């Protein structure tokens, strides 16, 4: 039986549309996740919600315990993850106020615990022992991508169905020269959290898709600098569209 997990990113640390029936603190062999898990129902579907940055958005991208987060969701029986993320737009097809469902990623992060199979001795029967080399040709689940795209159609929400997500280390935003490099590498949007999250979900055999909310033009792409106020205002404007997708998701 499928069980939906929702990871909320910046601007989606609270899921007001989720009718919460239980809040459960979880311990994992990798430590504590970002927050307690919230069990409830949204759009007549059971779901488990986890704010990636913590309830009060207090955990920066490079300090998130991604292994504990994914392990906690796996222990809760989650089989499918919808991961929301705020991103900057690089290509002209990814403008602020739009939503895209990436089909590829490029990982520029470093120093993060990026696998469950690194030789650590932990009690985690879900993954077993030894080395595992996952196939990561398609980093996002095609089945979930199609379901999200269909949900957007049903909710009359315009959505970009293809994009390459560049994952940077953070927490600072990028320089204009760095964005030029990412564009030459083929990236359409830039964010800080999809890796190692997506790979860890694959290692746990959990289907994973990213719903990326474009909240600003990446560095050097707009007429001025990037402000947190402008990002917050854009997030507020497109949050309802993200929720519409979630309500139509099947």
C-alpha positions in Angstrom: 0.0 0.0 0.0 1.3 3.4 -1.0 1.9 6.0 1.7 2.6 9.6 0.8 5.3 11.7 2.4 5.6 15.4 2.0 8.8 17.3 2.6 8.2 21.0 2.9 10.9 23.5 1.9 11.3 27.2 2.4 7.9 28.9 2.6 6.2 25.5 3.1 7.5 24.7 6.6 3.8 24.7 7.7 1.2 22.7 5.9 -2.1 24.5 6.8 -4.1 22.2 4.6 -3.0 19.1 6.4 -5.5 17.9 9.0 -3.1 16.6 11.7 -4.1 13.6 13.7 -0.7 12.8 15.3 2.7 14.3 15.9 5.4 11.7 16.4 9.0 12.2 17.5 11.2 9.7 15.7 14.8 8.5 16.5 16.9 6.9 13.8 20.3 5.3 13.6 21.5 8.5 12.1 20.1 10.9 14.7 17.0 13.0 14.9 15.2 14.3 11.7 14.6 18.0 11.2 11.3 17.8 13.1 8.7 15.5 14.5 6.7 13.8 11.8 3.1 15.1 11.4 0.6 12.4 10.4 -2.7 13.5 8.9 -4.9 13.8 5.9 -4.9 16.2 3.0 -7.4 16.1 0.1 -8.9 12.9 1.5 -5.5 11.2 1.4 -3.3 10.1 4.3 0.1 11.9 4.4 3.2 12.2 6.5 4.7 15.7 6.6 8.2 16.7 7.5 9.5 20.3 7.3 13.0 20.0 5.9 14.5 23.0 7.7 12.6 22.4 11.0 9.4 23.9 12.3 10.9 27.4 12.6 13.1 27.2 9.5 16.2 27.1 11.7 18.4 24.5 9.9 20.5 25.7 7.0 20.7 23.5 3.9 24.2 22.2 4.6 23.3 21.2 8.2 20.2 19.3 7.5 20.4 15.6 8.6 19.2 14.2 5.3 19.8 10.6 6.3 17.8 10.9 9.4 14.9 12.6 7.5 14.7 9.9 4.9 15.1 7.1 7.4 12.4 8.6 9.6 10.0 8.7 6.7 10.9 5.2 5.7 10.2 4.0 9.2 6.8 5.7 9.0 5.9 3.5 6.0 6.3 6.3 3.4 6.7 4.9 -0.2 6.3 8.1 -2.2 7.8 11.5 -1.5 6.7 14.9 -2.8 9.5 17.2 -2.0 8.8 21.0 -2.3 11.8 23.3 -2.8 12.2 27.0 -3.4 14.7 27.7 -6.3 16.2 30.4 -8.4 15.5 30.6 -12.1 18.4 30.4 -14.5 16.9 29.7 -17.9 14.2 31.9 -19.5 11.7 29.0 -19.1 12.0 29.2 -15.3 10.9 32.6 -14.4 9.9 33.8 -10.9 6.3 32.7 -10.0 6.5 29.5 -12.0 6.6 25.9 -10.8 8.7 23.3 -12.5 9.1 19.5 -12.0 12.8 18.7 -12.6 13.7 15.6 -14.5 17.5 15.9 -14.0 20.0 17.3 -11.5 23.6 18.2 -11.2 25.1 17.9 -7.7 27.7 20.6 -6.7 27.4 20.0 -2.9 30.3 18.7 -0.8 30.8 17.4 2.7 27.3 16.1 3.2 26.5 12.6 4.4 25.3 11.5 1.1 24.7 7.7 1.4 23.5 5.0 3.8 26.3 2.7 2.4 29.4 4.4 3.7 30.8 1.6 5.9 29.2 2.9 9.1 28.0 0.2 11.4 24.4 1.0 12.2 21.3 -1.0 13.0 19.2 -0.4 10.0 17.6 -3.6 8.6 15.8 -1.6 5.9 19.0 -1.3 3.8 21.0 -4.3 4.8 24.8 -4.5 4.7 27.5 -4.1 2.2 27.9 -1.7 -0.7 25.1 -0.7 -3.0 25.5 1.3 -6.2 22.0 2.7 -7.1 21.0 3.5 -10.7 20.6 7.3 -10.7 20.2 7.8 -14.5 16.7 9.3 -13.8 17.1 10.9 -10.3 13.3 11.7 -10.0 10.6 9.0 -10.2 8.9 9.1 -13.7 5.7 7.8 -12.2 5.5 10.6 -9.6 6.6 13.2 -12.1 3.7 12.3 -14.4 1.2 12.3 -11.5 2.4 15.8 -10.4 2.1 17.1 -14.0 -1.4 15.6 -14.3 -2.4 17.1 -11.0 -1.3 20.5 -12.2 -3.4 20.1 -15.4 -6.4 19.2 -13.3 -5.9 22.3 -11.1 -5.3 24.6 -14.1 -1.8 25.3 -12.9 0.9 26.0 -15.5 3.9 23.9 -14.8 7.3 23.3 -16.4 7.6 19.5 -17.1 11.3 19.4 -17.7 14.2 21.1 -16.0 17.7 20.4 -14.7 18.2 21.3 -11.0 21.7 22.5 -9.9 22.2 21.7 -6.3 24.6 24.1 -4.6 26.1 24.0 -1.1 24.6 27.2 0.5 23.7 28.8 2.7 24.8 31.8 0.7 23.4 32.5 -2.7 25.5 32.1 -5.8 27.6 34.7 -7.6 26.7 35.8 -11.1 29.8 34.0 -12.5 28.7 30.8 -10.7 25.3 31.0 -12.3 26.9 31.5 -15.7 28.8 28.3 -15.1 25.7 26.4 -14.0 23.9 27.6 -17.2 26.8 26.4 -19.3 26.5 23.1 -17.5 22.8 22.9 -18.6 21.0 23.9 -15.4 17.6 25.6 -15.5 17.1 26.2 -11.8 19.3 26.4 -8.7 18.6 25.3 -5.2 20.4 23.8 -2.2 18.4 20.8 -0.9 17.6 18.1 -3.4 20.9 16.4 -2.9 21.6 14.1 -1.1 17.8 13.9 -0.4 16.9 12.3 -3.8 19.7 9.8 -3.7 19.0 8.7 -0.2 15.4 8.2 -1.1 16.5 6.0 -4.0 18.7 4.0 -1.7 15.7 3.4 0.5 13.6 2.4 -2.5 11.3 5.3 -1.9 9.9 7.0 -5.0 10.8 10.7 -5.0 9.9 13.8 -7.0 10.7 17.5 -6.6 8.2 20.3 -7.0 10.3 23.4 -7.5 8.8 26.8 -6.8 10.8 29.5 -8.7 11.0 32.4 -6.3 13.7 34.6 -7.8 15.9 35.2 -10.8 19.3 33.7 -10.1 22.3 36.0 -9.5 23.1 38.1 -12.6 19.8 37.3 -14.3 17.7 40.2 -12.9 18.2 44.0 -12.9 19.4 44.1 -9.3 20.4 42.0 -6.3 18.3 39.3 -4.7 16.4 40.2 -1.5 14.7 37.9 1.0 11.7 40.2 1.0 11.2 39.7 -2.7 11.6 35.9 -2.4 9.1 35.8 0.5 6.6 37.8 -1.5 7.0 35.5 -4.5 6.6 32.4 -2.3 3.4 33.8 -0.9 2.0 34.4 -4.4 2.6 30.9 -5.7 2.0 28.9 -2.5 -1.7 28.5 -3.4 -0.7 27.0 -6.8 1.5 24.5 -5.0 -1.3 23.5 -2.7 -3.7 23.1 -5.7 -1.2 20.6 -7.2 -1.2 18.7 -3.9 -5.0 18.7 -3.6 -5.3 17.2 -7.1 -2.4 14.7 -6.7 -3.4 11.1 -7.1 
